[in-house]
Amino acid sequence: MSQRKSPGGFFSPEREILTREEILAEYVKDWFLSEKRREMGVGRRYYFNQNDIKERKRFMIGGSGELIEDRSANNRRISHNFLRKLIDQKAQYLFGRDFSIVAQNEAFAKTLNGIFDPALRATMKNVCKEAVMKGVSWLFCTVEDGKIRFRKLSSENIIPIEDRGKLTGVLWLYQKEWYQGKQKEKKTFAEYWSEEGVETFLYENGKLIPDVFTEKRPHFLVNGSGYNLPSLPFISFPYNEEEVPLIHFIKDLIDDYDLLKSEDTNTLLDNPGALLVLKNYDGTDLGEFRKNLSRYKIVKVSDDGGISVERTPNATDAVLAHLLADRKDIYELGRGVDTQNEQLGTASGVAMRFLYTDLDLDCSGIESQFKAGFSKMVDFIAFCLQIFGEGDFMGEKAEILLNRDMISNEGDAIEQCLQSQGLLSLKTVLSNHPWVTNIEEELKRLQEEKAQVSL
């Protein structure tokens, strides 16, 4: 039996040698069949409101007792987009307001603020959404046209290869389309990124075939010179330590809500509070009875036969109570804020913070997981600036502070900042002030105003 370890290859107990391409192909095959990738797809479907209820069918018992699809029955398939609301809520809470960049080196802080332009800040918000939706998000670092760039990648297309916790390789999957004669074909390619550079393979029939049209290349080029980074230019931003998406925790509740709402609607449409009582029907089966009643509005009965209608109460209260319980559980286990909560409009101060407890707790975990990724972004920027000859900032520390977008009383926040002056540094006070988005710029303005007053 063959075994695999890392892309370097090794000997199995039978002394069979696996080539690097064979090992990498096994990674790709395992990834396509993995539960982790499947759940990423589920998270994406539910984010775009393509819930499982969309595929539901209604059945009836056939003449031989078997279940057959009932195409004549009402089949409302109502999906509810709870996942999108929860994900967008978390992303907006963390990245809705511009985050602040703090560094001891003022020149480095100024450079970082320039690189983290509105486009990159929007990208970071999307990275957060992807992480919650799929369990982990990936950012690709590169240099294009002499400028530092960061690109969000689709998590389903990234296969990390680790050795004792260190990222030693990445397989980046993508598809290309072209015409083979008059037939359009779609091929899957895999780029293998390692410390030595980048290689391209065609993935076909479970095998990786080296792309003869693409040569091995360095991580990126600057002024015609190739550079390989000390660490691979792929940065992971996990939703949690286990990289489990939000849908994993609330899918059953959303499905239950969708099913109950859809079934309740079908019940109202099929039988709006009326029960037909049939006596001495002069026909072969009930299916014929329903057809004659629907098509001709007439039913043939025997001499003493007839049809009577009895009103049946709909279980509206029970259905509503169950839906409300599901909704409460979805927001509790999804760690979000239900905007239909009646207390939200009147709460303030401590009560408001209590309503935001679950959301704040979950976002604190996201922020903690993202810190390592932000640090790697800063390291990549410092490395590139050194190559560009724009300053040696290697080893310089910088911190990104997320200014959470909680509904709050700005007056209270400003008052607390005023009371903290003299007890905390000016940078700390400014970072918590609701009107400040760029700490370094605000400090510069304060210094300019102070200089003018002294004159």
matplotlib code that plots the C-alpha trace (Angstrom):
import matplotlib.pyplot as plt

x = [0.0, 1.3, 1.5, 2.0, 3.7, 4.8, 5.5, 9.1, 8.2, 9.3, 9.5, 6.5, 6.9, 7.0, 9.8, 7.4, 8.4, 5.7, 6.6, 5.9, 3.2, 1.5, 1.5, 0.2, -2.6, -3.6, -4.0, -6.2, -8.4, -8.8, -9.7, -12.4, -14.0, -13.4, -16.2, -14.5, -14.8, -18.4, -19.4, -17.8, -20.2, -23.1, -22.2, -22.0, -25.4, -27.1, -25.5, -27.2, -30.5, -30.2, -31.3, -32.1, -35.8, -35.5, -35.1, -38.0, -40.6, -44.1, -45.1, -48.2, -49.0, -49.5, -51.9, -49.4, -48.5, -45.3, -44.3, -44.6, -44.1, -47.3, -46.9, -50.4, -50.0, -49.0, -45.3, -44.2, -40.4, -39.8, -36.1, -35.1, -31.8, -30.7, -27.1, -26.6, -27.9, -25.7, -22.6, -23.1, -23.8, -20.5, -18.5, -20.2, -19.7, -15.9, -15.2, -18.1, -16.0, -12.4, -9.9, -6.9, -3.2, -0.8, 3.0, 5.8, 7.7, 5.7, 7.1, 6.0, 2.6, 2.1, 3.2, 0.8, -2.1, -1.4, -1.3, -4.5, -6.5, -10.4, -10.1, -8.0, -10.2, -13.2, -11.3, -10.7, -14.4, -15.0, -12.3, -14.2, -17.5, -15.7, -14.2, -17.5, -19.2, -16.6, -14.6, -11.5, -10.6, -7.3, -5.5, -2.8, 0.1, 1.8, 3.5, 1.8, 3.2, 5.6, 2.8, 1.9, -1.3, -3.6, -6.2, -9.0, -9.1, -12.0, -11.4, -12.6, -9.7, -6.9, -5.2, -2.7, 0.1, 1.6, 4.5, 4.3, 2.2, 4.2, 2.8, 5.3, 3.2, 0.0, -2.0, -4.0, -6.8, -8.4, -10.1, -9.5, -11.8, -10.7, -11.9, -10.8, -11.8, -15.4, -15.9, -15.5, -13.6, -13.0, -9.7, -8.6, -5.1, -3.2, -0.4, 2.0, 3.6, 6.6, 9.7, 11.5, 8.9, 5.7, 5.0, 1.8, 0.1, -2.9, -5.3, -6.9, -8.2, -7.0, -3.4, -1.2, 0.5, 3.3, 2.2, 4.8, 3.7, 4.4, 7.9, 8.7, 8.8, 9.6, 6.9, 6.9, 9.0, 10.3, 12.0, 12.7, 14.3, 12.6, 12.0, 10.9, 9.5, 10.8, 7.2, 4.6, 2.5, -0.8, -2.3, -5.2, -7.9, -9.9, -13.3, -12.3, -9.5, -11.2, -12.0, -15.6, -18.1, -21.1, -23.6, -22.3, -23.9, -27.3, -28.1, -30.6, -32.5, -32.7, -33.9, -36.5, -37.7, -37.9, -39.8, -42.3, -43.1, -43.4, -45.6, -47.8, -48.2, -49.0, -51.6, -53.4, -53.3, -54.3, -57.1, -57.9, -59.7, -62.1, -62.4, -64.5, -66.6, -67.6, -70.6, -71.3, -69.1, -70.0, -66.5, -63.4, -60.9, -60.3, -57.9, -60.8, -62.9, -60.4, -60.0, -63.7, -64.1, -61.3, -62.0, -65.8, -66.9, -69.3, -69.0, -71.3, -72.7, -75.2, -78.8, -78.2, -74.6, -73.3, -70.5, -70.4, -67.8, -66.5, -64.4, -61.0, -59.0, -55.5, -52.8, -51.6, -50.6, -48.5, -46.8, -46.0, -44.7, -42.4, -41.1, -40.4, -38.5, -36.4, -35.7, -34.5, -32.2, -30.8, -29.7, -28.5, -26.4, -25.4, -24.3, -26.0, -28.4, -32.1, -33.2, -36.8, -36.1, -38.5, -35.9, -33.5, -35.3, -35.4, -32.2, -29.3, -26.1, -25.6, -28.8, -27.6, -24.2, -26.1, -28.0, -24.7, -23.0, -23.1, -22.1, -19.3, -18.1, -18.0, -16.3, -13.7, -12.8, -12.6, -10.4, -8.1, -7.8, -7.2, -4.3, -1.8, -2.9, -2.6, 0.9, 1.9, 0.5, 2.6, 5.7, 5.0, 4.7, 8.0, 9.8, 8.6, 9.5, 13.0, 13.2, 11.8, 14.4, 11.7, 13.0, 14.0, 11.1, 11.9, 11.1, 9.0, 5.8, 2.4, -1.0, -4.4, -7.2, -10.8, -13.3, -16.5, -19.6, -22.0, -25.1, -24.2, -24.6, -21.9, -22.3, -21.5, -18.4, -17.1, -17.6, -15.7, -12.8, -12.7, -12.7, -9.8, -7.5, -4.4, -5.1, -4.5, -2.2, -3.6, -3.3, -5.5, -8.1, -8.2, -8.5, -11.7, -13.2, -16.2, -15.3, -11.6, -10.8, -7.1, -5.2, -1.9, -3.7, -5.6, -2.4, -0.8, -3.8, -3.5, 0.2, -0.4, -3.2, -0.9, 1.9, -0.4, -1.7, 1.9, 2.6]
y = [0.0, 3.4, 6.3, 10.0, 12.6, 15.8, 16.9, 15.8, 12.1, 9.2, 5.4, 3.3, 0.0, -1.7, 0.6, 2.2, 5.7, 8.3, 11.2, 14.7, 15.1, 12.0, 13.3, 16.7, 15.0, 13.1, 16.4, 17.7, 14.6, 14.5, 18.2, 17.8, 15.0, 16.7, 17.6, 21.0, 22.0, 20.7, 22.8, 25.8, 25.3, 25.0, 28.3, 30.0, 28.6, 29.7, 33.2, 33.6, 32.2, 28.9, 26.9, 23.1, 23.9, 25.0, 21.3, 20.0, 17.8, 16.8, 13.1, 11.1, 7.4, 5.6, 2.8, 0.1, 2.0, 3.5, 7.1, 9.1, 12.8, 14.8, 17.4, 18.7, 19.7, 23.2, 23.2, 26.6, 26.5, 29.6, 30.1, 32.7, 34.5, 34.5, 33.5, 36.6, 38.9, 37.4, 37.4, 40.9, 42.0, 40.7, 42.2, 45.5, 45.5, 44.9, 46.7, 49.1, 52.0, 52.6, 50.7, 52.6, 51.8, 52.5, 52.3, 53.8, 54.7, 57.6, 57.2, 53.6, 54.5, 57.0, 54.5, 51.9, 54.3, 55.0, 51.3, 50.5, 52.7, 52.5, 49.6, 47.5, 48.4, 47.2, 44.0, 43.3, 43.6, 41.0, 38.8, 38.8, 37.9, 35.0, 33.7, 33.6, 32.1, 29.4, 29.0, 30.6, 33.3, 33.6, 36.8, 36.7, 39.1, 40.2, 43.1, 44.3, 47.2, 48.0, 48.3, 46.2, 44.4, 42.1, 39.9, 37.9, 34.4, 31.9, 29.5, 26.5, 26.9, 27.0, 23.8, 24.6, 22.1, 22.2, 20.6, 20.7, 23.8, 25.7, 26.5, 24.9, 24.8, 26.0, 24.5, 27.2, 25.8, 27.6, 26.9, 28.0, 27.8, 27.5, 26.0, 22.6, 23.0, 24.1, 22.6, 24.7, 23.0, 23.8, 22.6, 22.7, 23.9, 23.9, 26.2, 24.8, 27.5, 26.5, 28.2, 27.5, 29.3, 28.5, 25.6, 25.1, 21.7, 20.6, 18.5, 15.8, 12.3, 12.5, 13.3, 16.5, 17.0, 19.6, 22.5, 22.6, 26.1, 27.7, 27.7, 27.7, 31.2, 33.2, 34.5, 37.9, 40.3, 43.8, 45.7, 42.4, 40.7, 37.7, 37.3, 34.5, 35.5, 34.1, 32.9, 32.0, 35.0, 33.4, 34.7, 32.8, 34.6, 32.0, 32.6, 30.5, 28.2, 25.2, 27.0, 25.9, 28.2, 29.8, 27.6, 24.6, 25.8, 27.0, 25.1, 22.7, 25.7, 27.5, 24.3, 23.8, 27.4, 27.1, 23.8, 24.9, 28.2, 26.4, 23.7, 26.2, 28.0, 24.8, 23.8, 27.1, 26.8, 23.1, 23.3, 26.8, 25.8, 23.4, 19.6, 17.8, 14.9, 12.6, 10.1, 7.4, 8.7, 7.1, 6.9, 4.7, 6.6, 9.8, 11.0, 11.0, 12.9, 15.7, 15.9, 16.2, 18.7, 20.8, 20.6, 20.4, 21.7, 18.7, 15.3, 12.3, 10.5, 7.7, 8.4, 9.0, 10.4, 13.9, 16.2, 18.3, 20.9, 21.1, 24.0, 23.1, 25.5, 26.3, 25.9, 29.5, 30.1, 26.9, 27.6, 31.2, 30.1, 27.6, 30.0, 32.6, 30.0, 29.0, 32.6, 33.2, 30.2, 31.2, 34.6, 33.1, 30.3, 32.5, 35.1, 38.1, 40.9, 40.3, 43.7, 42.7, 42.7, 45.2, 46.2, 47.4, 50.7, 51.7, 50.3, 52.5, 52.3, 49.0, 47.5, 48.1, 46.5, 43.5, 43.1, 43.2, 40.7, 37.6, 39.6, 41.3, 38.0, 36.4, 39.4, 39.5, 35.9, 37.0, 39.9, 37.7, 35.2, 38.1, 39.6, 37.1, 37.8, 41.5, 41.1, 39.0, 41.8, 44.3, 42.0, 41.6, 45.4, 46.0, 43.3, 45.0, 48.5, 47.3, 45.8, 49.0, 51.0, 53.0, 52.5, 49.7, 48.9, 45.3, 44.4, 47.5, 46.8, 48.1, 47.4, 47.6, 48.7, 47.7, 50.4, 48.4, 49.8, 49.2, 51.3, 53.5, 56.9, 59.0, 61.6, 59.0, 57.8, 61.4, 62.1, 59.0, 60.1, 63.5, 62.0, 59.7, 62.5, 62.6, 59.0, 57.4, 58.3, 60.7, 57.9, 55.6, 58.3, 59.1, 55.5, 55.2, 58.5, 57.9, 60.7, 59.7, 57.4, 58.2, 58.5, 59.7, 62.4, 63.6, 63.8, 65.8, 68.2, 68.7, 69.5, 72.0, 73.7, 73.8, 75.3, 78.0, 78.9, 79.2, 81.7]
z = [0.0, -0.9, 1.5, 1.1, 3.2, 1.6, -2.0, -1.7, -2.0, 0.2, 0.4, 1.3, 3.2, -0.2, -1.3, -3.9, -4.7, -5.2, -7.4, -6.4, -9.1, -7.8, -4.2, -5.3, -7.3, -4.2, -2.4, -5.1, -5.2, -1.5, -1.5, -4.1, -2.0, 1.4, 3.8, 4.4, 0.8, 0.6, 3.6, 2.0, -0.9, 1.4, 3.1, -0.3, -1.4, 1.8, 1.6, -1.8, -0.5, -2.3, 0.7, 0.6, 0.7, -3.0, -4.0, -1.9, -3.5, -2.2, -2.3, -2.1, -1.7, -5.0, -5.8, -4.7, -1.6, -3.0, -2.6, -5.8, -6.5, -6.3, -9.0, -8.6, -5.0, -4.0, -3.3, -2.0, -1.3, 0.9, 1.8, 4.4, 4.1, 7.7, 6.9, 4.7, 7.3, 10.1, 7.9, 6.7, 10.2, 11.5, 8.6, 9.0, 12.8, 12.3, 9.1, 8.6, 9.9, 8.7, 10.8, 12.3, 11.7, 14.5, 14.2, 16.3, 13.1, 11.7, 8.2, 8.2, 9.5, 6.8, 4.1, 5.5, 5.5, 1.9, 0.9, 2.9, 0.5, 0.3, -2.2, 0.1, 3.1, 1.1, 0.3, 4.0, 4.6, 1.9, 3.4, 6.7, 4.9, 3.1, 6.3, 8.1, 5.1, 4.4, 7.6, 6.2, 3.7, 1.7, 0.6, -2.1, -1.9, -5.1, -6.9, -10.1, -12.1, -9.4, -6.8, -3.8, -4.3, -2.2, -3.8, -2.1, -3.4, -3.4, -0.5, -2.5, -4.8, -2.2, -0.9, 1.9, 2.5, 6.0, 7.7, 11.5, 11.4, 8.9, 5.4, 3.1, -0.1, -1.7, -4.6, -6.3, -8.5, -11.4, -14.7, -18.2, -21.3, -24.9, -28.1, -29.3, -32.9, -32.6, -29.2, -26.1, -23.3, -19.7, -18.1, -14.5, -13.7, -10.5, -9.6, -7.0, -4.9, -2.9, -1.4, -4.7, -6.9, -8.9, -11.2, -13.3, -13.9, -15.8, -13.7, -15.8, -15.0, -11.4, -12.5, -12.5, -15.9, -16.1, -18.3, -21.1, -22.1, -18.7, -17.2, -13.5, -12.2, -9.0, -6.7, -8.4, -10.5, -9.7, -12.5, -14.3, -11.3, -9.8, -6.0, -3.8, -0.5, 2.8, 3.4, 0.8, -0.4, 0.8, 4.1, 5.8, 7.7, 9.7, 11.1, 14.2, 15.2, 13.7, 10.4, 10.7, 8.8, 10.5, 8.5, 10.3, 13.5, 12.3, 9.1, 10.9, 12.4, 9.1, 7.3, 10.0, 9.7, 5.9, 6.1, 8.6, 6.8, 3.5, 4.9, 6.6, 3.3, 1.4, 4.0, 3.6, -0.2, -0.3, 2.3, 3.5, 6.7, 5.1, 5.3, 2.7, 3.9, 1.1, 1.3, -1.2, -4.0, -7.3, -8.7, -8.7, -6.4, -4.6, -7.2, -9.8, -7.2, -6.8, -10.6, -11.2, -8.4, -9.7, -13.4, -13.6, -10.2, -10.2, -8.4, -9.1, -6.1, -5.3, -4.4, -0.7, -1.2, -0.9, 0.1, 3.3, 4.3, 7.8, 9.0, 10.5, 12.5, 11.3, 13.9, 13.4, 17.0, 17.2, 13.9, 14.9, 18.3, 16.6, 14.0, 16.7, 18.7, 15.6, 14.9, 18.4, 18.3, 14.9, 16.2, 19.5, 18.0, 15.0, 17.5, 16.0, 16.8, 15.8, 14.5, 15.1, 18.8, 20.4, 22.9, 20.3, 19.7, 23.3, 24.8, 25.6, 27.5, 29.4, 27.9, 24.4, 25.1, 26.5, 23.2, 21.4, 23.7, 21.4, 18.3, 20.1, 21.5, 18.0, 16.5, 19.2, 18.2, 14.5, 15.4, 17.4, 14.5, 12.0, 14.0, 12.7, 9.1, 9.5, 10.9, 7.8, 5.5, 7.3, 6.9, 3.2, 2.8, 4.6, 2.5, -0.7, 0.4, 1.0, -2.5, -4.0, -2.1, -0.3, 3.2, 5.5, 7.8, 8.4, 12.0, 12.5, 14.5, 13.3, 14.7, 13.0, 15.3, 14.2, 15.1, 15.7, 14.2, 17.1, 17.4, 20.3, 21.9, 20.4, 23.2, 25.8, 23.8, 23.4, 27.1, 28.1, 25.8, 27.4, 30.9, 29.9, 28.8, 31.1, 32.2, 28.7, 25.8, 23.2, 20.6, 22.7, 23.3, 19.6, 18.6, 20.7, 19.6, 17.3, 14.8, 14.3, 11.3, 10.8, 14.0, 12.5, 10.4, 13.5, 15.5, 12.7, 12.7, 16.4, 16.2, 13.4, 15.4, 18.5, 16.5, 15.1, 18.6, 19.9, 17.2]

ax = plt.figure().add_subplot(projection="3d")
ax.plot(x, y, z, "-o")
ax.set_aspect("equal")
plt.show()
